[in-house]
Amino acid sequence: MDTPQKILANLPHTPGIYIYQDGEGITIYVGKAKNLKRRVTQYFQRDDAVGEKTALLVSQIHDIKTISTDSEFDALLLEAKLIREFLPKYNVISRDDKSPLYIAITKETLPQILWLRRTSLSQHPKAAFFGPFQSGRVARNVMRKIRHIIPYCSQKQRNGKPCFYSYIGLCGPCPCAIMSQQEINMYRNNIRKIISILSGKSLNLLHQLEQDMRKKAALNQFEEAQILKNQVSGLRELLQRHFDPAMYVQNETFTQDIRNDEQESLQALLHIPSIHRIECIDISNTQGKNATGSLVVFIDGIPATHDYRRFKIRSKDVPNDFAMIAEVVRRRFSHPEWPPPDLLVIDGGKGQLAAASAAPVPMIGLAKRFEEIIVPDGDHWKTLKLSLSNTGLQLLMRIRDESHRFALRYHRLLRSRAFLPKI
């Protein structure tokens, strides 16, 4: 068995769960981390850097196990599940010495979401339970995040009047005032989505929401499609990687460490020896009108705005993204005085990537629908599906979003000029 020090050297820079076991293989502590390597390493710093209780815990650690997760949020849910399973003696469940707090969802026509202590679980034998959570603050913070994506009702007394939260978009349809079977079905569907998130099935739910959104849009049910789009955006944000602001103060090189981590992850993923300069191309137009192309440049993970370029598309006013991408690629590489990129990113899937095939540099596509990476594979294309917490993917997403912003800004400028009266 590896020593804790050897295990520390091989820990990943990903969100996840760490499990400490004693010499008998008994789990004595379960914790969550935004970055497993940084968090676990903190426990094994010099003695005066940790408290007395932590030093006692560390002295009993014989083995360390980790589980990487897709996001920090999933790590929080998995932590609660494993604490419930192992009941580690060093996990302080509550600061006020009360019994553990659980999230409970009742099984009835219009389910309720409750916060229950362990002593109250028997009062709801048919409910679905999630937890225990380290504190009431953590449990309520989980549900607060979810509520801004999937609305639900928290009012205990249902008196026939819509609750306060229904007026600010955090409850709807409100079970206090539901009248129709359609509204009942909508509310129950929202509860099923919440159960999926709490069960650690967020990515499955994300894909289902995207499919439902496209179906609603195809049926011209645009209001329903917009609701689903908002849920997709909220869930994506929840599943992406975030950083503790305190780390920027505690570590002067934290920002650079993040950039290095992103680049190393992307190099390993794409098998490219160096990714010093990355360029991304995007197109923006309205039914082919006032079409623009953007070229943004990141050097060592940082936007190099002085190297940004914008293109007014010269082809006819027809909605043909493929032809527009081909034009921008041709014009970009007609400038030998511009430094060549180590990697060219095309905003789009296989069709857009094929249109850019004239580019004389390594090239990939980033399809926004599922944030899939499209890479050349001989005469074909290969799709890479990564978790949203993957640091290399996050670098690509940041570059792609910046390219989209830059192209859209120029498109809006040209569109506004088109409406100005000619003198």
N, C-alpha and C positions, 0 to 999 in steps of 0.2 A: 504494500500500500504506500502511495506517495506521501511525503511529509507535507504539513500545511504550507511550508514555504515553497515547495515545488508546485503545489496546487495553485498558490497565489500567482506564480509566474505564468500560468496557463489560463487564467481566467479571462473571459471575453469582456469587451467594452459594450455590453448590451444590457437592457433591462432584464430583470429576472428575480429569482428566488435563491437565497443561500440557506443551506441547512447545516447546522453544526451538530456533530454526534460525539459522544464520549467514547471511552475505551471499550465499552460493551456494545457499541453500535446503537445506543439509545439516542434519539433526537432530543437535544436539550435546548435548541433555539432555532426558530425560523424567522427570517427577515426578508424584506423586499428591497430592491435597489433600482435606481435609475441607471446606474452603471456598476455592474457586478464587481469589476476589478477594483475600481476606486473605493467602493463601499466596504468590501470585505478586507481590503488592505488596511483600512483605517483601524481595524481591530487589532492589528499586529504591529502597530507603531510602538514607539518607546513607552515604557510604563507610565511616565508622567503625562502622556498625551491622552490617556483614557481614564475613566473613573474607576472607583474601587469595585463596583459591581461588574463592570465590563472586564476588568483584570481577572476577577474570579471566574467569569465565564470563559475567558480565553485560556486560562490555566487548565480547563477541563476538556478543551476541544482536541479530539483525536483525529477526526476526519471532517472534511468539508465537501458537501455536494451542492451543485448548483443546477438550476433549471432556467434556461433562457426563455423569455417570453416575447410576444410580438410587440408589446408596448408596456409602459409603466403602469397603465391602468390594469392590464391583464395581470401584471405582477401583484398588484394590490389585491385583486380577487383571489389569485392563487394562494397568496400568503394566508388569507382568511381560511381558505379551504384546508390547507395543510396544518394550520394551528388547531383547527377543529379535529383533524384526524390524529395528530400526534400528541396534542396537549403538552407541549414542551415546558419544562419547569421554569425556564428563564424568560419566557414570554409574559410580560406584564400586560394582561388583557385590558385592564382599566386602571386609570390613575386614581379613581375614587374608591377602589376596592369593591365595586359592585360586580355582579355577575356579568359575563360577556354579553355584548350587544349583537343581535342578529337582525337582518332585514328579512321580513316575512311577507309573502304574497298569498293572500287567502284564495281559496277555491270556491267561488260563488259566481253568480251571473255577472256581477260587476265587482271584480276583485278589488280588495283594498291592499295598500302597501303600508306595513306597520314596522315599527322598531320595537323589538321585544328583547327582554333579558332572558337568560336561560331558564329562570324559574317560571317564566310565563309561556314557554313553548308548548306545554301540555294543553293549554287552553285553545290552541289552534292545531289539532292533530292532523288536519288535511292540508295545511298550508305548506308552501315551498319555502325552505329556509336557506339563507345565504349568510355565511359568517362562520365563526365570530370575528369581529373587527377589533382592532387594537384599542379603539376608543369610540365613543359616540360621535365625536367630531369627524373621525375618518368615515364612519358609516354614512353620516348625513352628507358629507362632502361627495361621496360616491353617488348618492342619489341626486344631489344637486347638479352634478355634471350630466347625469343621464337625463334629468328633467328638461334641460335646455335642448336636448336632442329629441327625446320622446316624451311628450307631455303626459302627466298623470295627476290624479287627485289625491290630496293628503288630508282632506277634511274628514273628520271622524263621524260627525253627525250629518246625515244627508236629509236635508229638510225641504227639498224641492226647489231650492234657489241656487243658481250657479255660484260656485265659490269664488273668492277673491282672485285666485290665480288664473281662473278662466278669462279674466279681463286683461291679463298681461301675457297671454299666450303660453302659460306653463301648465294649463289643464284644458283638455278639450278632445272630444266632447265631455263636458262635466257630468259625472255620474249622479250628481245631486239634482240635475234637471233633465236627464236623458228621457226622451219620450218615444223615439222610434226604434225599430229593430235595426235599422242601418246604423244609428248612433251607437247602439249596444255593440254591434259587430266592430265598429271602428275603435271603441274603447278597449274591447277585448283583444283586438289585434295589437294595439299599443302595449298592452300588458305582456303579450307573447314576445314582443320585441325586447321589452325590458328583461324578461326572463332569459332570453338568448344572450343578452349582454352580461348579465350577472352569472350566467353559466359558463362564461369564457368562450362564447361562440360569436364574438363580435365580427370577425372577418366573414363568416358565413352569412350573417345578417347583412353586412355591408354589400355583399354581392347580390343578395336577394333584393335589397332596396334599390340597387342600381337597375336590376332587371325590371322591377315594377315601375320605376320611374320612366324607363324607355317605353314600356307598354302603354302607360297613361298618356305619354306625349304622342305616341303613334295614333291613339284614339282621340286626339285633340282635347283630352281632359287636362288642360294646362294647369288649372288650380291644384288638382291633386298631384300632378307631376312636380309642381313647385314645392309642395309640402315635402314630398319624398326627396327632392333635391336638397332641401335644407337639412333633412335628416342625414343624408349621405355626407354632406359637408361637415356637419357637426360630429358625426361618428369618425370621419377621417381625422379630424383635428384631435379627437380624444385618443386615437390610436397612434398618433405620431409622437416622436420622441421630444421630451422637453427637459430643461436643465434647471437645477436648483440655483436661483440667483446668488446664493451665498458662495457658490463655487467660484464665481468671478472675483470675489473679494479674497477668498482664502488662497487662491492659486493664480498668480500673476500670468502664467502661461496657459491658463485654462482654454481661452479662445483658440490659441494656436494648437493646443493639444486636440481640440475638437476637429479643426481643419485637417490636421495630420491624420487623425483617425479616419475621417471621411475619405481622404485621398487613398490611404492604404487599403481601405475596404474596397474602393472602386477599382483600384489597380489589380487586386487579387481576384475580383469578380470577373473582370474583362481580360485578364492576363496581358495587361499592357505594362511594360517596364517603367514608363514615366507618364504621369498626367500632370504636367506643369501648367499647360495652357489648354483650357476647354472652351470651345465655342458652341453656341446654340442658335439655331435658326427657327423662326416662327413666322407665321403669316396671319394678317388680320384684314378682314374685308367684310362688307355687307352686300351679300349677293353679287360678289365680284366687283362692286363699286368701290372706288377710293382704296384700292388694295395696297397694302404695305407689307414689307418684310423687315425683320429685325435680325441683327447679329449682335449678340452679347458675348462678352469675354470674361472668363474667370481665370485668374492666375493664382495658383496655390490656394484655391478655394475662396478667393476674395474677388469681388467684382472689379474689373479694370475698366471703369467707365470711359476713360479717354480712348479706349480701343473700340467702343461700341460703334456700330454703323447701322444706318437705316436706308431702306430702299423703297422708292416709289415704283410699284410694279408697272412695267411697260406693256405687258400683253393686254389683250382686249378685256373689256369689262364683263367677263363671264366668270361664274363661280367655279374655278378649276384650281384647287389648292395644289395639285400635283405639278401642274405647269408653272405655277408661281414659285414653288419650292425649287424646281429645276432652274428657273431664271435667277433666283437669288444665289444659289450655289454656283452657277456659271459666273455671275458677276463678282461674287466674293473671291473666287480663285483666279480671276483675271488680274488680280493685284499682287504681283510677286513681292512688292515692297511691304506687304502686311505679313507679319510673322505667321507661319503655318501652325495650326493647332495640333496638339497631341491626340485630341479626340474631338469629333464633331457630333453634336447631339441634335437630332431632328425632332421637333415636337409633332408626334404622330405615330402611326403604326407602320405596317409593312408597305402600304401604298406610298406613303410619304417618303419612307426610307428608299424605296426603289426609285422614286423621282430624283433623289439626291445622289444617285449612284455614280455620278461623274466626279464626285469629290475625291481627290487623291490622298485622303488621309483615313485613319481608322474612324468608323462611324457607327452610331447606334441610334435607335428610335426610342422615344418614351411615350407610350400610349396612355393618355390620362385616365381613360375609363377605369382601368384597374391598376394604374401605375405600373404597367408591365414594360420591361426592357426588351426591345427587339434587337437582336444581334445577328450579323451575317453568319451563316453556317454552310460553307461551300457555295453551291448554287441556290441555296434556300435560306430561310430565315428561322431563327430559334427564339422562342419566347422565354424570358426569365421572370418568374413570379417570386418576389421577395416580400418579407414583412415590412410594414411601414416604418418599423424602428431600425431597419438596416441603414447604417450611416452612409454607405455609398449611394443607396437609392435616395436618401434625403438630400445629398449634394446635388444629384441630378434634378430632383424636383425643384430645388431652390433656383438652379440655373434656368430650368424650363419656365418657372413662374416669372422670373425676371425678364426673360425673353418675351413672354406673352405681354407683360406690362409695357415693355418698351415698344413693341409693335402696335399695341392698342392705342397708346398715347399718340403715335404718329398718325394712325388711321383716323382718330378723332380730330386731329388737327386738320387733315386734308378734308374731312367731311364738313367741318365747320367752315372752311374756306369756300367750299362749293356752294354754301348757302348765302355767302356775301354778295351783295349786288355789284355788278360790274360797272365801273365808272368810265 
